[in-house]
């Protein structure tokens, strides 16, 4: 499942309009997600440069090593390929790009481009000025309807991965509950199998499906990787899952209670459930990210659990799991329709467990729309009571 071919010419026109406004002759980007955004070419980054160049006039160019040439063609990259033999090579790859692009006097690049690479570009494009430019970063903030379609399908599959994880745990006996690693592997395989079974043209990205799985005290460490510990009856466990369709990500996360919940578990979960509800409702056009974050996390603070807060409400999602804007203190970005965000408040009680609920949310003119929809009520997340 890919973006329609019409997506890229329209995007290139928007980039060119931005170049004209900024007084730039071209935009050169080497971040793999920016390259995928501009051309549809998703690749595994390494030392060999892969660069997209959008000139104000002329065709879009994609610089690739010869070993990526067929792969870029297979992905129908929306650009003319400029192929170099190997890196570093007897001649700089950027010199070949300069030959193909012709005389450019003012070239924009993202702030993420390394100083060494900027210097190599300046050397290859003799006499050109290089300028930091966030044009594509700004465009990526707001998703087009075609992109939203991909996010929506990814959300459906991510929710199905959660349901499969619950099925596996519910079917296991207390003596045969899966380890964190086993459960993570099984839901990851299920998500990938679902995607390939239902779509003929899968865009492969470094993490097509997957996520974090952890139980009991381990879940109090928000980004802990799955280990060999088994889930245990009487303890919460967390499924923090996601996938990418057409290169567009979502995340769908739930905390589950294995067995009849205690009063303590009920309290912690109900506070996070309320914070996620209030925080999601705050994701409306015109609201600043920092304000939405404050509204969300104040629910936890008023409940007397501020000491268990470890992170912000959420973040942008697009071609990456984590990307701007940041629904956090210090980010005054004003929310606009088309933004796709996570809403994932959590509390983390050392020695006990973590509790987090995350949905992927689309900001619309009419307010927030959850793309992920796995149930969140207490009765929905208790297994084997």
Residue pairs with C-beta under 8 A, 6 or more apart in sequence:
1 150
1 153
1 199
1 201
1 202
1 203
1 245
1 246
2 40
2 201
2 203
2 246
3 40
3 146
3 147
3 150
3 246
4 146
5 76
5 78
7 144
7 146
8 38
8 39
8 40
8 60
8 78
9 78
11 37
11 38
11 139
12 38
12 54
12 60
12 78
14 139
15 27
15 38
15 54
15 135
15 136
15 139
16 54
16 56
18 27
18 135
18 139
19 25
19 26
19 27
19 54
19 56
19 108
19 135
20 56
22 108
22 131
22 133
22 135
23 106
24 56
24 106
24 107
24 108
24 131
24 133
25 55
25 56
25 104
25 105
25 106
25 107
25 128
26 53
26 54
26 55
26 56
26 101
26 104
26 106
26 107
26 108
27 53
27 54
27 107
27 108
27 109
27 133
27 135
27 136
28 51
28 52
28 53
28 107
28 108
28 109
28 113
28 121
29 35
29 38
29 51
29 52
29 53
29 109
29 110
29 113
29 136
30 49
30 50
30 51
30 52
30 109
30 110
30 113
30 117
31 110
31 112
31 113
32 42
32 43
32 44
32 45
32 50
33 318
33 319
33 320
33 323
34 52
34 110
34 136
34 140
35 41
35 43
35 50
35 51
35 52
35 62
36 42
36 43
36 205
36 247
36 319
37 136
37 139
37 140
37 319
38 52
38 54
38 60
38 78
38 79
38 136
39 52
39 60
39 62
39 77
39 78
39 79
40 75
40 76
40 77
40 78
40 247
41 50
41 52
41 62
41 64
41 71
41 72
41 75
41 77
41 79
42 75
42 203
42 204
42 205
42 247
43 50
43 68
43 71
43 72
44 206
47 87
48 65
48 67
48 68
48 86
48 87
48 93
49 63
49 65
49 87
49 93
49 94
49 117
50 62
50 63
50 64
50 65
50 68
51 62
51 63
51 93
51 94
51 97
52 60
52 61
52 62
52 63
52 79
53 60
53 61
53 62
53 63
53 97
53 101
54 60
55 61
55 101
55 104
58 101
58 102
59 79
59 80
60 78
60 79
60 80
61 79
61 80
61 81
61 82
61 97
61 100
61 101
62 72
62 77
62 79
62 80
62 81
62 82
63 82
63 84
63 93
63 94
63 96
63 97
64 72
64 81
64 82
64 83
64 84
65 83
65 84
65 85
65 86
65 87
65 93
66 83
66 84
66 85
66 86
69 81
69 83
72 81
73 81
75 203
80 100
82 96
82 97
82 100
84 91
84 93
84 96
87 93
92 120
92 123
92 124
94 120
94 121
94 123
94 124
94 125
95 124
97 124
98 104
98 124
98 125
98 126
101 125
104 125
104 128
105 127
105 128
105 129
106 128
106 129
106 131
107 121
107 125
107 128
107 129
107 130
107 131
108 130
108 131
108 132
108 133
108 135
109 118
109 121
109 130
109 131
109 132
109 133
110 132
110 133
110 134
110 136
110 137
111 132
111 134
118 130
121 128
121 130
122 128
122 130
137 324
140 318
140 319
140 323
141 316
141 324
141 325
141 333
141 336
141 338
141 339
142 336
142 337
142 338
142 339
143 151
143 248
143 318
143 338
143 339
143 340
143 362
144 338
147 246
147 248
147 318
148 338
148 340
148 362
150 245
150 246
150 247
150 248
151 245
151 248
151 249
151 250
151 317
151 340
151 360
151 362
151 371
152 371
153 245
153 246
154 242
154 243
154 244
154 245
154 246
154 248
154 249
154 250
154 371
155 250
155 252
155 360
155 371
155 372
155 373
157 191
157 194
157 195
157 209
157 243
157 245
158 191
158 241
158 242
158 243
158 250
158 251
158 252
158 360
158 372
159 252
159 372
159 373
159 374
160 190
160 191
160 194
161 187
161 188
161 190
161 191
161 194
161 209
161 211
161 239
161 241
161 243
161 252
162 187
162 239
162 241
162 252
162 254
162 374
163 374
164 186
164 187
164 190
164 191
165 183
165 186
165 187
165 213
165 239
165 241
166 239
166 256
166 383
168 178
168 183
168 186
168 187
169 177
169 178
169 183
169 231
169 237
169 256
169 258
169 383
169 384
170 383
170 384
172 178
174 233
177 230
177 231
177 232
177 233
177 258
178 186
178 230
178 231
179 226
179 227
179 228
179 229
179 230
179 231
180 213
180 214
180 215
180 218
180 226
180 227
180 228
180 229
180 230
180 231
181 213
181 226
181 227
181 228
183 213
183 226
183 231
183 239
184 210
184 211
184 212
184 213
184 226
187 209
187 211
187 213
187 239
187 241
188 209
188 210
188 211
191 208
191 209
191 210
191 241
191 243
192 208
192 209
195 202
195 208
195 209
195 243
195 245
196 202
199 245
202 208
203 244
203 245
203 246
203 247
205 244
205 247
207 242
207 244
207 321
208 243
208 244
209 241
209 242
209 243
209 244
210 241
210 242
210 243
211 239
211 240
211 241
211 242
211 251
211 253
212 223
212 224
212 225
212 226
212 238
212 240
212 241
213 226
213 237
213 238
213 239
213 240
214 221
214 224
214 226
214 227
214 229
214 237
214 238
214 354
215 229
215 230
215 231
215 232
215 235
215 236
215 237
215 238
215 258
215 353
216 229
216 231
216 232
216 235
216 236
216 237
216 353
217 350
217 351
217 352
217 353
218 224
218 227
218 229
219 236
219 237
219 238
219 255
219 348
219 353
219 354
219 355
220 348
220 349
220 350
220 351
220 352
220 353
220 354
221 348
221 354
222 310
222 311
222 346
222 348
222 354
222 356
231 237
231 258
232 258
233 258
233 259
233 384
234 258
234 259
234 262
235 258
235 353
236 255
236 256
236 257
236 258
236 265
236 269
236 353
236 354
236 355
237 255
237 256
237 258
238 253
238 254
238 255
238 256
238 354
238 355
238 356
239 253
239 254
239 256
240 251
240 253
240 356
240 358
241 251
241 252
241 253
242 249
242 250
242 251
242 252
242 321
243 249
243 250
244 250
247 319
248 318
248 319
249 317
249 318
249 319
249 320
249 321
250 317
250 340
250 360
250 371
250 372
251 317
251 321
251 342
251 344
251 358
251 360
251 372
252 358
252 359
252 360
252 372
252 374
253 344
253 356
253 357
253 358
254 357
254 358
254 374
254 376
254 381
255 269
255 272
255 353
255 354
255 355
255 356
255 357
255 381
256 381
256 382
256 383
257 265
257 269
257 378
257 381
257 382
257 383
257 385
258 383
258 384
259 382
259 383
259 384
259 385
260 382
260 385
261 269
261 378
261 382
261 385
264 352
265 353
266 378
268 305
268 347
268 349
268 353
268 355
269 355
269 378
269 381
270 378
271 299
271 300
271 303
271 305
271 347
271 355
272 300
272 345
272 346
272 347
272 355
272 356
272 357
273 357
273 376
273 377
273 378
274 299
275 296
275 297
275 299
275 300
275 345
276 296
276 343
276 344
276 345
276 357
276 358
276 359
276 376
277 376
278 295
278 296
278 299
279 292
279 293
279 295
279 296
279 297
279 299
279 313
279 314
279 327
279 343
279 345
280 343
280 359
280 361
280 368
280 370
281 367
281 368
282 291
282 292
282 295
282 296
282 368
283 292
283 327
283 335
283 341
283 343
283 361
283 363
283 367
283 368
284 335
284 363
284 367
284 368
285 334
285 335
285 336
285 337
285 363
285 364
285 365
286 334
286 335
287 334
287 335
288 331
288 332
288 333
288 334
288 335
289 325
289 326
289 327
289 328
289 331
289 332
289 333
289 334
289 335
290 328
290 329
290 330
290 331
290 332
292 313
292 327
292 335
293 312
293 313
293 314
293 327
293 328
293 329
293 331
294 329
296 313
296 327
296 343
296 345
297 309
297 312
297 313
297 345
299 345
300 306
300 308
300 309
300 345
300 347
301 309
305 347
308 347
308 348
308 349
309 347
310 346
310 347
310 348
311 346
312 326
312 327
312 328
312 329
313 327
313 328
313 343
313 344
313 345
314 327
314 328
314 341
314 342
314 343
314 344
314 345
314 358
314 361
315 322
315 323
315 324
315 325
315 326
315 327
315 328
315 341
315 342
316 322
316 323
316 324
316 325
316 326
316 339
316 340
316 341
316 342
317 323
317 340
317 341
317 342
317 360
318 340
324 331
324 333
325 331
325 333
325 335
325 339
325 341
326 333
327 341
327 342
327 343
335 341
335 363
336 363
337 363
337 364
337 365
338 362
338 363
339 362
339 363
340 360
340 361
340 362
340 363
340 371
341 360
341 361
341 363
342 358
342 359
342 360
342 361
343 358
343 359
343 361
343 368
344 356
344 357
344 358
344 359
345 356
345 357
346 354
346 355
346 356
346 357
347 354
347 355
347 356
348 354
348 355
349 355
357 376
358 372
359 370
359 371
359 372
359 373
360 370
360 371
360 372
361 368
361 369
361 370
361 371
362 368
362 369
362 370
362 371
363 369
374 380
375 381
